[in-house]
Each structure stands twice: as C-alpha cells, then as structure tokens.
Amino acid sequence: MYSESPKVSTNHLRRDAYLYVRQSTLRQVLENTESTKRQYALQQRAVALGWPIERIHTIDNDLGRSGASSRNRDGFQHLVSEVAMGHAGIVLGLEVSRLARNNADWHRLLELAAMSQTLICDEDGVYDPAHFNDRLLLGLKGTMSEAELHILKARLQGGIRNKASRGELELALPVGLVYTPSGAVVLDPDAQIRSALQFVFDTYRQSGSACAVVRRFEREGVRFPRRLQRGLGKGDVLWGSIDHRRVVEILHNPRYAGAFVYGRVHTARDENLRPHLLQVPREQWHTLICNAHPGYIDWDEFERNQLTLKHNAPGRGVTGRGSPPREGVGLLQGRIICGRCGARMSTRYSHIATTTVPYYQCLVAAVRRGAKACQSLQGASLDAAIGAQLLDKVAPAALALALQVQDEIAARIGQADELRSKQLERARYEADLARRRFLKVDPDNRLVADALEADWNACLRQISALQQSHDQQRQSDAKALDSQARERVMAIAADFPRVWHDPRTDPIERKRMLALLIEDVTIVADRKEITAGIRWRGGQTSSIRVARSLPIAQVRKTPPQVVIALDQLLETCSDTQAAKRLNEMGYRNWRQEPFTYLKVRRMRIAYKLRSRYERLRARGLQTAEEIAQRLGVCVATVSHWANLGILEREIYGGPSHCLYVMPEPGTVVAPKIGRPRKLPSEMAVAHDQQEIV
C-alpha cells in the first residue's frame, strides 16, 4: 500500500491509528474552536499515510483537561495502554503539547512506542521512537513543551504578584464586601447584610467564643447571608442558618478588617496527588496592606480576634492560654497551670451521689512520654478559695459594673431587634415581588399562574411566621428592659456574693466573671496543702495556701462518734432499731443521708462490731430449740412460757427472732405427757347437758 512517508511500513499499517485530541480548559474548547478543528483534521493525514478511515480511532474524552499530568486523563491512559499492547501502529497529535506537558508522561509514552514499534506523527512529520535521532528530537520537543508551560505560568504568576503587591488585584470578595464599577472595594449596600456581619463581630467581641455566636444567632432567630460564587445564579444572596465553621472563617478573614491580603494559602498535593489548600503563616504572606478599603472592624480588633481564636483552639498546646468558658462546675477550667512543668492542666469530673466534683490533672508528661502525671488534685476547695479572692476584688466596683451590664443588655436587644426588623422587611419585599409577578401573568395560563401563586402564598406564610416570632421576642425583650429588671440588676450588684453562691447561677457565667479579672492560676500541691499563685488582669499577682481536700476514703469514713454511738446502741437494739435511734440523735452518713438497716449493717461489719445476736449469745442466752431440748419440752411450749412470763427472752431482730435465758434448776417443772383425766362429777354434769340439748 502506498504511503507518503518511508517510515510507514506494512507492519504499521496492519495495526490501527489513534488520533489524540485535547484542550486544556473548557473555556478553550468553547472559544478556541479553530485549534480543535485542526486537531480533528489530522485524521486526513492518517488517511494519506495509508490507514483506512474505519481503522482510525479518535480519542477526545480529554477535552477540557490539563496535560500537566496524566492523572484524571482517561483518554491519555487508554492511549498508553493501546500502545503498550501493540495495538497502535501510529499515534497522531497536532503537537507534543497535546499529548503531554510532563516529561515523565511523555518519555514513558516514547519508551512504550519504541518497544512496540509505534510511530508518532505531529504537524511537522512522522517519527519513529525506535530510531535515536527521532527519539532525540521528540525528547527535545517534550522538554520545550514542558518549558513552555512553565514560562507561561511564570509570566501569569509574575503579573498577578506584581498587581497584588499594589493591592489592585481583584480577588473574590466574601459576603458583605462588593466591588464598585471603578474596581474599589466597599461595604455591601444591602443594610441587612451589613447588620448581620456586624452582629457576628459584636457578639464575638462580647462573648469571645465562636460557638456563642452560633448559639445567639439560633436563639435570636437571625439568618445569615451566603453569596453564590459559581454555577447557576452566581452572585445571588441566599439566607440561612450560620454554623461554627462559617463564623471561624469570617473571624479569620482579614478582608473584613479592611486589609488586602495575597498569599494566605498555597496549593499542595496529598498522598493521593489530589490538590488541597494549606494555610501560610502570616510572616510568609506575599502581600499585606492594612486599611486598603473599608471594613467592619479595625486591624487591632482583628489581631485580638486571632489571638482569642488561637487560645480557644482545643489543641493549643502547653504554652496556650485558657479556653473559653465551657460546661462543667470546674471554676478554673482552662486557666490552671501546673507549677512543676508549666503545662496547662486538664479538667475532669467525678460524680459522687448527686454532686459533681472537679479534678485538675497535669497529663502532659503522661501523654508525651508515658510518665506519671505531675499533679492531680480535687478542685472543690481550690475553687472555693479562688472564688473568695474574686469576691474581695469585685465588691467595690459591683455597682458600676451592674450599670454597664444593664446598658449592654439594652444594646444587644436593640441590635437583635433591628436585624429581625430588616429580615421581616426583606420578606415583605419578596412577597410584594411575588404578588407583582402573579398579577402580570395571563390568568388563562394556569401552568405559570399556579406556580406563581404558590410562590406568593409561601412568601405570605413566611411573613406570618417571622412576624409572630418577632412579636414574641419583643415581648420577651420588654421584660428584660423594664424597671423591675433594672432593680433586679442593681440588687444583684448590691449583693454580689449571694449571687455568686446562688445554685441557680450558671457555672459558665461564673467562669466568665472569673476570666474578666484573673489571667491564670499556677498551683503546686503537696500532701497537705496547695500553693496557688494568682495572676490578675493588668499584671498584679497574689498567692494563697489552701488545704487539700481529703481523699475519698477519708471523706466516706464514718465519724468516730457515730461508731461509738452504734456500739452502745447494739447492747439494747437490733440493727433496725439502732438505725432509727441514730436518725433521732441527728446522725447522718457521709452523703448526709439518714441511716437504714442496710447502712447500719454495712457499718457494723466494716468496723467489726458485734451484732445484737452475738452480744446476747456471749451473755449465755440460748435459742428456743436449745431451751426445749434442755427442759424436755417442745419449742411451742418454750414460746408459750415466754409469753406467760415464766421464761425471760431478748429480741434481737423481728418479733420471731428471740434468745432465751436458761432458767435455774427446779424453777420450771415439765408437764406430764398425755390428756388429763376428768373427775366423775364433771363427767355426770357433761352427760346431763347432752340430754338437755
């Protein structure tokens, strides 16, 4: 068969031809159509080389995929497998860059083509990889293709970095910031979006916790905006609930502080070669321009937020500061430091009866090196001592603080009410828009009219639900702002110690009050006492000594006076009677519970006290069976004699649990066995009575 190239042999023509078509992006596929047409036109080149049209396979399922790697390029991988199996006589591509822009992928294809005697054809000619000169030329083309990609990328990156260094690079903005037609960054003109973002920063400033921000949004029923960045409806704003991840992203984003930043993240590949973003330390950011545009907070507040978020992180490490207040009664949770190794101590809880007791432990050495814990102590007594120190500091400024609290409550309520009002206003606008759409449609076009009417009704239902929720929240807020509420706040300030010790005061609130004045507490504990160094806000320090709480074995130990009283009562009382007498005497167990039969029995066994039964036996008292055997009577007779007072007995349990005193010899005569004989006169009287009847 005729071929225009002397390199094409009959052996090559017996196999199939493979045409590989690729464009790097979907945008190139849609816009650079001429390049795609040129690649498909190579099919005629294969026909001219001698391959029939039905044996020319076109591989074009890699359109829109980059040639920088063979990963995720199914078409290229299929082509390589066909070459490796010897099914391909020739591989056609417009240029080397269409096949691969990676030297590793390109040279692997050349090696397989050389071994299977497969030709390579591009726009310039036909090459045989088995020949050294052709292979050298193809290798140079592959290197130039890879270098071309590198040069293009370097030019683009250089331009981007140069523009970013001036703060003129237009990057995607987070919700709440928009570009003007001139390219300047300004706050979103939508007042509801601005209020929602300001609500986030104000709440975090007050609480210091991202979780608290989420809880307040949920409690107030406020929704948060989200702008679509891609796809259908790009640029539209959707409203919904806010989650913790979203709050943290907002607090970490320097654009909200009015700063232009470039280089916060870079792309890396994991073990599966999948790209993912990694955070870059601030000192390695390419560009940071403060006050580049308006923001919701200033840069100083942004810095404080980053520090607070770092401290709040669960994995803050040894040198981290305290965490935000969390659930649990431990007053020093997140603020207690080991005085021996300098690590922050963890908190755990033990439930004793209905009481929860905090324990502070330093487990850094145990976790890192498998060593023993530095310190471990019960925290109830330490918490009480630190609380007393706090009350001494707070008392003088309590009234001024109460007024500030009242003003802050009013400001929070007003801010939340404004957000709900804007949310209701937007719902009314959407309902009015749905009404206008419905009125404009042709009434006879029921397919469209029914759908628009359903949208209108849904908007009206949403307005009704929002209005009802808004009214209920306003009534609740009014109670918090009336004169009685203000008087309660002032009363709290005047009697702050009572509020501090009030069981109804939430432990989280106590921890928040503690965090306002105390930075941390460093402790060193020995066998008998705890030395605590308090570092107050502002740098002042103080030190106190606290007696250690007794071990649980000592706490559960029954007081000696109770044991002595029980020992005396057992001389005359059973366990049940002794429990009743102990309760009457005002004694209680270590849990402050009244004594019962089981508690007395366990205490008697624990302290090896003799029971009432053992004491009576030691005095010589015997059971009914033993007395009956000694006297030659039955057990019922012994019980009958005891009821008549002939025998003396002592009760050691219930009425049927008795021991008897052995009578002196001769004081009790055993009865004769058998039925007593009646006298003749008695027999005659009985006979006369029977006849009368």
Secondary structure, 3 states (H helix, E strand, C coil): CCCCCCCCCHHHHCCEEEEECCCCCHHHHHHCHHHHHHHHHHHHHHHHHCCCHHHEEEECCCCCCCCCCCCCCHHHHHHHHHHHCCCEEEEECCCHHHHCCCHHHHHHHHHHHHHCCCEEECCCCEECCCCHHHHHHHHHHHHHHHHHHHHHHHHHHHHHHHHHHCCCCCCCCCCCEEECCCCCEEECCCHHHHHHHHHHHHHHHHHCCHHHHHHHHHHHCCCEEEECCCCCCCCCEEEECCCHHHHHHHHHCHHHHCCEEECCEEEEECCCCCEEEEECCHHHCCEEECCCCCCCCCHHHHHHHHHHHHHHCCCCCCCCCCCCCCCCCCCCCCCEEECCCCCECEEEEEEECCEEEEEEECCHHHHHHCCCCCCEEECHHHHHHHHHHHHHHHHHHHHHHHHHHHHHHHHHHHHHHHHHHHHHHHHHHHHHHHHHHHHHCCCCCHHHHHHHHHHHHHHHHHHHHHHHHHHHHHHHHHHHHCHHHHHHHHHHHHCHHHHHHCCCCCHHHHHHHHHHHEEEEEEEECCCEEEEEEEECCCCEEEEEEECCCCHHHHCCCCHHHHHHHHHHCCCCCHHHHHHHHHHCCCCCCCCCCCCHHHHHHHHHHCCCCCHHHHHHHCCCECHHHHHHHHCCCHHHHHHHHHHCCCCEEECCCCCCEEECCCCCCCCCCCCCCCCCCCHHHHHHHHHHHHHC
